């Protein structure tokens, strides 16, 4: 990791010095000068606007906070000082879509104080990047406030300039697993006071793409948006049963970053690293134990095992069957879940739901967890476990100590379904304590990522979206829904999607199946999803016989899950997405298509000089009736070559580009 280069700017912002006093207006530019944040005080509230390439994206928008102690903070303010700085640094991501990230921005810290007693103070911190903007509120320790506060509302607004097209996930309330189908509609048609999940994408035709999300969500409530009074307004997830309280905190305290990703092309948003850059460097000193990789998840396929001499169930033999499959194909992990709707640990609840005496430290009778872990270790395979968050958290330290003693390497923590401040803190505590015990974490039924995987790299992935598990009960996940992911949920960070279903059928033949679920979309679409979706713990969810000897499985076997570099050669909202990721000298390229067939030309100008052997998996000519068919070709390519992709409806293409020679 390089040393940060931090210097105070003495020349920009109209020649102001590093600390400008008694100013009521601030103008902050991105390093390339194309994004401009303008701030001014009005009698009623601080107001900002954002211009991009000389055109407004966010018009005059008010800011403010409402506290139980002293009421609203926003009217009658003075700017005490403005501290200006710039940063240009490079940091390393132990786990991520880029190994090295350049973090370049200009910053303003605007100190605000009430003009009248008690004279409360809040700082607004703003960072302008070339590909976006972020701001947060900081409440310093101060005599005028006392030792703590209760926040009842955050009044951050985003007055969108014009009538952009919106791609968003509407939610009925704050208790949600964030799973649903996205809506695409003009801003003018968005219903008032309906919660919008994050990230949400706004398309300004001919001007810009804007996505709003948050970063560094710690000790605070999760953020939503809603159209209120014609203006996009922040909404915070309330604390359970606490009558309007959203955040309770000791001073000093600060909000998460409110992030506006901006680009002339949507590809810019997809390549952005702002969300991780706004988080703190890793808090885990020793990461030698951390190993991202692929993992089984047999619950999805219906716990399928072949006809054998053993009885399938909650026993060693069933897990051995999947462990042996992992060992044969270089799959890093097998997940111990349960069998037939019964959890692997003692549980007196119904199915996987916990009962009052659930105990994640005690396997069900007949299941020898130590034997499973020892056998897997001897085969070079790691063991992960599934747990319901509540009985796990109730015995957090005891459970983690037992998992570590067995040799468990990771876990899926499920059914969290909240993002209030209490649950946000629970998740961070799980990450922190799990890292102490050298255990990685996958959150399910959980809110979007906010870049905390930079601070706690043992967070390898999280769900927070409707995915292929839905094919077990329907309605089916369509290729068009898959295509919404790169432009919404994935802008926040990695997601688990229950990948790997190898039984594609034409759309008219789909039916929900709890065991051996069916897929819509071609085999090549599925292979490409492993590259297009960012996840450091890619799932191989089908059963061994569904993969072995099948065309395309070799692509999955060879797939890394962490990357040195990520590029987006071409993407179009609602049409297609092509993502290229590099590991060492080699590149993996995935392209997914929506419901309309098309020919797409992709220029390989992201390649360094030299020759590459390209192994290309493409839709076969008959995929309309046989969607599992594919064509595998090998040829030499060079930087600047153009690959013509014939993408079927619901199709895709996957490529491996291996560097040849020195």
C-alpha positions in Angstrom: 0.0 0.0 0.0 1.4 3.4 -1.0 1.6 6.2 1.5 -1.2 8.7 1.0 -0.3 12.0 -0.7 -2.4 14.6 1.1 -1.8 18.2 0.5 -3.8 21.3 1.3 -5.1 23.1 -1.8 -4.1 26.8 -1.8 -5.0 27.6 -5.3 -8.4 26.3 -6.1 -11.8 27.6 -5.0 -11.1 31.2 -6.1 -7.8 31.4 -4.3 -9.1 30.6 -0.9 -6.7 29.3 1.7 -7.0 26.0 3.4 -9.3 27.4 6.0 -11.8 30.0 4.8 -13.8 31.8 7.6 -17.2 33.4 7.6 -18.1 32.3 4.1 -21.7 31.4 3.3 -21.0 29.7 0.0 -18.6 27.0 -1.1 -17.8 25.6 -4.5 -16.0 22.3 -4.7 -14.8 20.8 -8.0 -13.7 17.2 -8.8 -10.0 16.7 -9.7 -10.8 16.8 -13.4 -13.1 19.9 -12.9 -16.1 18.3 -14.6 -18.2 17.8 -11.4 -19.1 20.8 -9.4 -20.7 20.9 -5.9 -22.1 24.3 -4.9 -23.1 25.0 -1.3 -24.9 28.0 0.2 -26.8 28.9 3.3 -30.4 30.1 3.2 -32.4 31.2 6.2 -34.3 28.0 6.3 -31.6 25.4 5.5 -28.2 24.7 3.9 -28.7 24.1 0.2 -26.5 22.4 -2.4 -26.5 21.6 -6.1 -24.5 19.3 -8.4 -23.5 20.1 -11.9 -21.8 17.6 -14.3 -20.1 18.7 -17.5 -21.7 22.1 -17.1 -25.3 20.8 -16.7 -27.4 20.4 -13.6 -28.0 16.9 -12.3 -29.2 17.8 -8.8 -30.8 21.2 -8.5 -31.0 23.2 -5.3 -31.6 20.7 -2.5 -31.9 21.3 1.2 -29.9 19.4 3.9 -30.7 19.0 7.6 -31.1 16.8 10.6 -33.9 16.5 13.2 -33.0 15.6 16.8 -35.1 14.8 19.8 -32.9 17.1 21.8 -33.4 20.6 20.5 -35.4 19.9 17.3 -34.3 20.5 13.7 -30.8 21.5 12.8 -31.0 23.5 9.5 -32.5 27.0 9.9 -30.6 30.0 11.2 -27.0 28.6 10.6 -23.7 30.2 10.1 -20.6 28.8 8.4 -17.8 28.9 11.1 -15.1 27.7 8.7 -14.4 25.7 5.6 -11.4 23.4 5.5 -10.3 22.4 2.0 -8.0 19.6 1.1 -7.2 17.1 -1.6 -6.2 13.4 -1.6 -4.5 11.3 -4.2 -3.5 7.8 -2.8 -3.4 4.2 -3.8 -4.6 1.5 -1.5 -4.8 -2.3 -1.7 -8.0 -4.3 -1.4 -7.2 -7.7 0.1 -10.5 -8.9 -1.4 -12.3 -7.0 -4.2 -12.9 -6.3 -7.9 -9.5 -4.4 -8.1 -6.4 -5.3 -6.2 -5.1 -1.7 -6.2 -7.4 1.3 -6.2 -6.6 4.9 -6.9 -8.5 7.2 -4.5 -8.4 10.8 -5.8 -10.8 13.5 -4.5 -11.1 17.0 -3.3 -12.7 17.6 0.1 -14.5 20.4 1.9 -15.3 20.3 5.7 -17.9 22.9 6.2 -18.4 23.7 9.9 -21.9 24.8 10.7 -23.3 26.4 13.9 -26.6 27.7 15.0 -26.7 31.5 15.4 -28.9 31.3 18.5 -28.6 29.3 21.7 -27.7 26.6 22.4 -25.4 27.0 19.3 -25.2 23.4 18.3 -22.5 22.5 15.7 -22.5 20.0 12.9 -19.9 19.5 10.2 -20.8 18.7 6.6 -18.0 16.8 4.9 -18.1 16.7 1.1 -15.8 14.7 -1.3 -15.8 15.3 -5.0 -14.4 12.5 -7.2 -14.2 12.4 -11.0 -16.9 9.7 -11.0 -19.1 10.9 -8.2 -19.8 12.9 -5.0 -20.2 11.9 -1.4 -21.2 13.8 1.7 -21.8 13.0 5.4 -22.8 14.7 8.6 -20.4 14.8 11.6 -21.6 15.8 15.1 -18.5 16.7 17.2 -18.5 16.5 21.0 -19.6 19.8 22.4 -21.0 21.3 25.6 -24.1 22.6 23.8 -25.3 19.1 23.2 -24.5 16.7 26.0 -23.0 13.3 25.8 -25.4 11.8 23.2 -28.3 12.4 20.8 -31.4 10.8 19.3 -31.9 11.4 15.6 -35.6 11.3 14.5 -35.1 12.2 10.9 -32.5 13.0 8.3 -33.6 15.7 5.8 -31.1 15.1 3.0 -32.8 15.8 -0.3 -31.9 15.3 -4.0 -33.9 17.6 -6.3 -33.4 15.8 -9.6 -33.0 18.2 -12.5 -35.6 17.3 -15.2 -37.4 14.0 -15.6 -34.8 11.2 -15.6 -35.7 7.5 -16.1 -35.6 5.7 -12.8 -34.6 2.0 -12.3 -35.4 1.1 -8.7 -36.7 -1.5 -6.3 -39.9 -0.3 -4.5 -40.4 -1.5 -0.9 -43.5 -1.7 1.2 -41.8 -1.1 4.5 -38.4 -1.2 6.3 -38.6 -4.8 7.3 -37.3 -6.4 4.2 -34.9 -8.9 2.7 -34.5 -6.5 -0.2 -35.8 -9.1 -2.7 -38.1 -8.0 -5.5 -38.4 -7.1 -9.2 -37.2 -3.7 -10.3 -39.3 -1.0 -11.9 -38.2 1.3 -14.8 -40.3 4.4 -15.2 -40.0 8.2 -15.7 -39.4 10.2 -12.5 -42.7 12.0 -13.0 -44.5 8.7 -12.7 -43.0 7.6 -9.4 -45.6 7.4 -6.7 -45.3 9.8 -3.8 -44.0 8.5 -0.4 -43.1 5.0 -1.7 -39.8 3.6 -0.4 -37.1 3.2 -2.9 -34.3 0.8 -2.1 -30.6 1.6 -2.8 -28.8 1.8 -5.1 -31.3 3.5 -7.5 -30.3 4.5 -11.0 -31.4 7.7 -12.7 -30.8 8.2 -16.5 -30.6 11.7 -17.8 -30.8 11.2 -21.6 -27.8 12.7 -23.3 -26.4 14.1 -20.1 -25.5 11.6 -17.4 -26.2 8.5 -15.4 -26.6 9.0 -11.6 -26.9 6.3 -9.0 -27.6 7.1 -5.3 -26.4 4.8 -2.5 -24.6 5.0 0.8 -21.1 4.0 2.0 -19.6 3.2 5.4 -22.9 2.3 7.1 -21.8 1.9 10.7 -23.7 2.6 14.0 -26.5 4.3 12.0 -29.8 3.4 10.3 -30.0 2.2 6.7 -31.0 4.7 4.0 -33.9 4.6 1.6 -35.4 7.3 -0.7 -38.9 8.5 -1.3 -40.5 11.1 -3.5 -42.0 13.6 -1.1 -43.4 16.9 -2.3 -41.9 16.2 -5.7 -38.4 15.9 -4.3 -36.3 12.9 -3.7 -35.9 12.7 0.1 -34.0 10.5 2.5 -35.8 8.0 4.8 -34.1 6.1 7.6 -35.0 2.7 8.9 -36.4 3.1 12.4 -35.2 1.4 15.5 -37.6 -1.4 16.5 -40.4 -0.2 18.9 -38.7 3.1 19.7 -41.4 5.6 18.6 -39.7 7.6 15.9 -36.1 7.1 16.9 -33.8 6.4 14.0 -30.4 6.7 15.6 -29.2 6.8 19.2 -25.5 7.7 19.5 -22.8 9.0 21.8 -20.8 12.0 20.6 -18.8 12.4 18.6 -20.7 10.6 15.9 -21.1 10.7 12.1 -23.5 9.5 9.5 -22.7 7.2 6.6 -21.7 8.8 3.3 -24.5 9.7 0.9 -23.0 8.7 -2.4 -23.9 10.0 -5.9 -22.1 8.0 -8.6 -21.9 10.0 -11.8 -20.8 9.2 -15.4 -21.5 10.2 -19.0 -21.6 6.4 -19.6 -23.2 3.8 -17.3 -19.9 1.8 -17.6 -18.3 4.5 -15.5 -20.6 3.8 -12.6 -20.0 0.0 -12.9 -16.2 0.5 -12.7 -16.3 2.9 -9.8 -14.5 2.2 -6.5 -16.0 5.1 -4.5 -18.0 2.9 -2.2 -15.0 1.0 -0.9 -12.8 4.1 -1.0 -15.1 5.8 1.5 -14.5 3.1 4.1 -11.7 2.7 6.6 -8.7 0.5 5.8 -8.8 -3.0 7.0 -9.1 -3.6 10.8 -7.9 -7.2 10.5 -4.1 -7.3 10.8 -3.5 -10.9 9.8 -5.4 -12.1 6.7 -3.2 -15.0 5.8 -6.1 -17.4 6.6 -8.7 -15.7 4.4 -9.4 -17.7 1.2 -12.2 -16.6 -1.2 -13.4 -19.2 -3.6 -16.4 -21.2 -4.9 -18.7 -23.1 -2.6 -21.4 -25.7 -2.8 -24.9 -24.9 -1.5 -27.0 -28.1 -1.9 -30.2 -26.6 -0.3 -30.8 -24.9 -3.7 -30.9 -28.2 -5.6 -33.1 -29.9 -3.1 -30.3 -31.8 -1.2 -29.9 -34.2 -4.2 -27.6 -37.2 -3.8 -27.5 -40.2 -6.1 -28.9 -43.7 -5.4 -26.2 -45.1 -3.1 -25.6 -47.6 -0.4 -26.0 -44.9 2.3 -29.2 -43.2 3.4 -29.1 -39.5 2.6 -29.7 -37.1 5.4 -28.1 -35.3 8.3 -25.0 -37.5 8.3 -21.4 -37.8 7.4 -22.0 -39.7 4.1 -24.2 -37.0 2.5 -21.6 -34.3 3.2 -18.8 -36.6 2.1 -20.5 -36.9 -1.3 -20.3 -33.1 -1.8 -16.9 -32.8 -0.3 -15.5 -35.4 -2.8 -17.1 -33.5 -5.6 -15.4 -30.3 -4.4 -12.0 -32.1 -4.2 -12.3 -33.5 -7.7 -12.9 -30.0 -9.3 -11.0 -27.6 -7.1 -14.0 -26.1 -5.5 -12.8 -24.4 -2.3 -15.8 -25.0 0.1 -18.6 -27.2 1.0 -21.5 -25.8 3.0 -23.1 -27.8 5.8 -26.7 -26.6 5.9 -29.0 -29.4 7.0 -31.3 -31.8 5.0 -34.9 -31.8 4.0 -35.8 -28.6 5.8 -34.0 -29.5 9.1 -31.0 -27.5 10.2 -27.7 -29.2 11.0 -27.8 -28.0 14.6 -30.2 -28.7 17.5 -33.3 -26.6 16.8 -36.8 -26.8 18.2 -38.3 -24.4 15.7 -40.3 -25.1 12.6 -38.1 -26.1 9.6 -35.1 -23.7 9.6 -36.8 -21.1 11.8 -35.3 -21.0 15.3 -37.1 -22.2 18.4 -36.5 -21.1 22.0 -33.9 -23.8 22.6 -32.0 -23.7 19.3 -28.3 -24.3 19.9 -25.8 -23.7 17.0 -23.0 -25.2 19.0 -24.6 -28.7 19.1 -25.1 -30.7 15.9 -28.1 -32.9 15.6 -27.6 -36.5 16.9 -25.8 -38.5 14.3 -24.0 -35.6 12.7 -20.3 -35.6 13.6 -19.1 -32.1 12.7 -15.5 -32.7 13.7 -15.3 -35.8 11.4 -16.8 -33.7 8.5 -14.2 -30.9 9.0 -11.3 -33.3 9.4 -12.3 -35.3 6.2 -12.7 -32.1 4.2 -9.4 -30.7 5.4 -7.7 -33.9 4.3 -9.2 -33.4 0.8 -8.1 -29.7 0.6 -11.7 -28.5 1.0 -13.0 -26.0 3.6 -16.2 -26.3 5.5 -18.8 -23.6 5.9 -22.0 -23.7 7.9 -25.4 -22.1 7.5 -26.9 -20.5 10.6 -30.0 -18.5 11.4 -28.7 -15.2 12.8 -30.8 -15.1 16.0 -29.6 -18.4 17.8 -26.1 -17.7 16.4 -25.9 -14.2 17.7 -27.4 -15.2 21.1 -24.3 -17.4 21.6 -21.9 -15.4 19.4 -18.6 -16.0 21.2 -19.4 -19.5 22.2 -20.5 -20.4 18.7 -17.4 -18.9 17.0 -15.1 -20.6 19.4 -16.7 -23.9 18.7 -16.7 -23.4 14.9 -13.0 -22.5 15.1 -12.3 -25.6 17.2 -14.0 -27.8 14.6 -12.1 -26.2 11.8 -15.1 -24.4 10.2 -13.8 -21.8 7.7 -16.9 -19.7 7.1 -20.6 -19.3 7.4 -23.8 -18.0 5.9 -25.8 -15.9 8.4 -29.4 -15.8 7.3 -32.8 -14.2 7.8 -31.7 -10.8 9.1 -34.3 -8.9 7.1 -33.7 -5.5 8.8 -31.3 -2.5 8.4 -32.1 -0.4 11.5 -29.2 0.8 13.6 -29.4 -2.2 15.9 -29.1 -4.7 13.1 -26.4 -2.7 11.4 -24.4 -2.9 14.6 -25.1 -6.6 15.0 -23.7 -7.3 11.6 -20.5 -5.4 12.2 -20.1 -7.2 15.6 -20.4 -10.5 13.8 -17.8 -9.5 11.2 -15.4 -8.2 13.9 -15.7 -11.3 16.1 -15.6 -13.7 13.2 -12.3 -12.2 12.0 -10.8 -12.9 15.4 -11.7 -16.6 15.0 -10.5 -16.7 11.3 -14.0 -17.2 9.9 -15.4 -15.6 6.8 -19.0 -14.4 6.6 -21.8 -14.4 4.0 -24.9 -12.4 5.0 -28.3 -13.5 3.6 -31.6 -11.9 4.0 -29.5 -8.8 4.5 -29.2 -5.2 3.3 -27.0 -4.0 0.5 -23.2 -3.7 1.0 -21.7 -0.3 1.8 -18.0 -1.0 1.3 -17.4 -2.4 4.7 -15.6 -5.4 3.1 -12.6 -3.0 2.9 -12.5 -2.7 6.7 -13.5 -6.3 7.3 -12.4 -8.4 4.3 -13.8 -11.5 5.8 -17.2 -10.3 4.5 -17.0 -12.2 1.2 -20.5 -11.6 -0.1 -24.1 -10.8 0.9 -27.5 -11.3 -0.7 -29.9 -8.4 -0.6 -31.6 -9.1 -3.9 -34.1 -11.5 -5.5 -32.1 -14.3 -7.0 -32.2 -17.8 -8.4 -33.5 -19.4 -5.2 -36.8 -18.0 -6.3 -36.9 -20.6 -9.1 -37.7 -23.2 -6.5 -41.1 -21.7 -5.9 -41.6 -19.0 -8.6 -42.0 -16.7 -10.4 -38.8 -17.4 -12.4 -35.9 -15.1 -12.5 -35.7 -13.8 -16.1 -32.6 -12.7 -18.0 -34.1 -9.2 -17.9 -34.1 -9.3 -14.1 -30.5 -10.5 -14.2 -29.7 -7.6 -16.4 -31.1 -5.1 -13.8 -28.4 -6.2 -11.3 -25.3 -4.5 -12.8 -27.1 -1.2 -13.0 -28.6 -1.2 -9.5 -27.7 -3.7 -6.7 -24.2 -4.5 -7.9 -23.2 -0.8 -7.9 -23.1 -1.2 -4.1 -20.9 -4.3 -4.1 -20.9 -8.1 -4.2 -24.1 -10.1 -4.2 -24.8 -13.8 -3.8 -27.3 -15.0 -6.5 -27.4 -18.8 -6.0 -25.6 -19.3 -9.3 -25.0 -22.5 -11.2 -28.3 -23.9 -12.3 -27.6 -26.1 -15.3 -31.1 -27.0 -16.3 -32.2 -24.3 -18.7 -35.6 -24.5 -20.5 -37.4 -22.3 -22.9 -39.5 -19.8 -21.1 -42.8 -21.5 -22.0 -41.6 -24.7 -20.4 -40.6 -23.2 -17.0 -42.4 -24.4 -13.9 -41.3 -23.9 -10.2 -39.5 -27.0 -8.8 -38.2 -27.2 -5.3 -35.9 -30.0 -6.2 -33.7 -29.7 -9.3 -35.0 -26.2 -10.1 -35.2 -25.1 -13.8 -33.7 -22.0 -15.3 -34.7 -19.4 -17.9 -31.8 -18.1 -20.0 -29.1 -20.1 -21.8 -26.2 -22.0 -20.4 -23.9 -19.3 -21.7 -26.0 -16.7 -19.9 -25.4 -18.6 -16.6 -21.6 -18.9 -17.2 -21.4 -15.2 -17.9 -23.2 -14.4 -14.7 -20.2 -15.7 -12.7 -18.2 -12.8 -14.2 -20.8 -10.1 -14.5 -21.8 -10.5 -10.9 -19.2 -9.5 -8.3 -19.0 -12.1 -5.5 -16.0 -13.4 -3.7 -17.8 -16.6 -2.7 -19.4 -17.8 -5.9 -22.0 -20.5 -5.4 -22.0 -23.8 -7.3 -25.6 -24.6 -6.2 -26.5 -27.6 -8.4 -25.7 -31.2 -7.5 -22.5 -33.0 -8.8 -24.2 -35.1 -11.5 -25.7 -31.9 -13.0 -22.2 -30.6 -13.7 -19.8 -33.5 -14.3 -19.4 -34.1 -18.1 -21.5 -31.0 -18.9 -20.4 -28.4 -21.5 -19.3 -25.2 -19.8 -18.5 -26.7 -16.4 -14.8 -26.3 -17.1 -15.3 -22.5 -17.2 -16.7 -22.6 -13.7 -13.8 -24.8 -12.4 -11.2 -22.4 -13.7 -12.9 -19.2 -12.4 -11.3 -17.0 -9.7 -13.6 -15.1 -7.4 -11.3 -12.1 -6.5 -9.7 -9.9 -9.1 -6.7 -7.7 -9.9 -8.6 -5.4 -12.3 -12.2 -4.9 -13.5 -13.2 -3.2 -16.7 -16.6 -2.7 -18.4 -16.1 -2.7 -22.2 -19.8 -2.2 -23.1 -23.1 -2.0 -21.3 -26.6 -0.6 -22.0 -29.4 -0.4 -19.4 -32.1 -3.0 -20.1 -30.2 -4.5 -23.0 -26.8 -6.1 -22.2 -23.8 -5.9 -20.0 -20.2 -7.0 -20.7 -17.7 -7.2 -17.9 -14.0 -8.1 -18.1 -12.0 -9.1 -15.0 -8.3 -9.8 -14.7 -6.5 -12.3 -12.4 -2.8 -12.2 -12.9 -2.1 -12.0 -16.7 -5.4 -13.7 -17.7 -8.8 -12.2 -18.3 -12.3 -13.5 -17.9 -15.1 -11.8 -19.8 -18.8 -12.3 -19.3 -21.6 -10.9 -21.4 -25.3 -11.3 -20.5 -28.2 -10.3 -22.8 -31.8 -9.4 -22.2 -34.9 -10.7 -23.9 -34.0 -9.4 -27.4 -31.5 -11.2 -29.6 -28.6 -9.0 -30.8 -25.2 -9.0 -32.3 -22.7 -7.1 -30.1 -19.2 -6.1 -31.1 -16.7 -5.9 -28.2 -13.3 -4.4 -28.7 -10.5 -5.9 -26.7 -8.8 -2.6 -26.0 -8.6 -3.4 -22.3 -5.9 -6.0 -23.0 -2.2 -5.2 -22.6 0.0 -5.9 -25.6 0.7 -9.5 -26.6 -1.1 -12.6 -27.8 -3.9 -14.3 -25.8 -5.5 -17.6 -26.3 -9.2 -17.0 -26.2 -11.6 -19.8 -25.2 -15.0 -18.6 -26.1 -18.3 -20.2 -24.9 -21.2 -18.9 -27.1 -24.9 -19.6 -27.6 -25.5 -22.5 -30.0 -27.7 -21.9 -33.0 -30.6 -24.0 -31.5 -30.7 -22.4 -28.0 -34.3 -21.2 -28.6 -35.4 -24.9 -28.1 -32.2 -26.3 -26.4 -30.9 -23.5 -24.2 -28.2 -25.7 -22.6 -26.4 -26.1 -25.9 -23.3 -24.0 -26.5 -20.4 -23.7 -28.9 -16.8 -23.7 -27.6 -14.1 -22.1 -29.8 -10.5 -21.3 -29.3 -8.5 -18.7 -31.2 -5.6 -16.2 -30.7 -6.6 -12.5 -30.1 -4.6 -9.3 -29.4 -5.3 -5.9 -28.0 -7.7 -4.0 -30.2 -9.3 -7.0 -31.8 -13.0 -7.0 -32.1 -15.1 -10.0 -30.9 -18.5 -10.3 -32.6 -21.0 -11.8 -30.2 -24.2 -13.4 -31.5 -26.3 -13.2 -28.3 -29.5 -15.1 -28.2 -32.6 -13.9 -26.4 -31.8 -14.5 -22.8 -28.3 -15.5 -23.9 -24.7 -14.7 -23.2 -21.1 -15.3 -23.9 -18.2 -16.3 -21.6 -14.5 -16.0 -22.5 -11.2 -16.9 -21.0 -8.2 -15.0 -22.4 -4.9 -16.5 -21.3 -1.7 -14.7 -22.0 0.7 -16.4 -24.3 4.5 -16.2 -24.1 6.5 -13.7 -22.2 
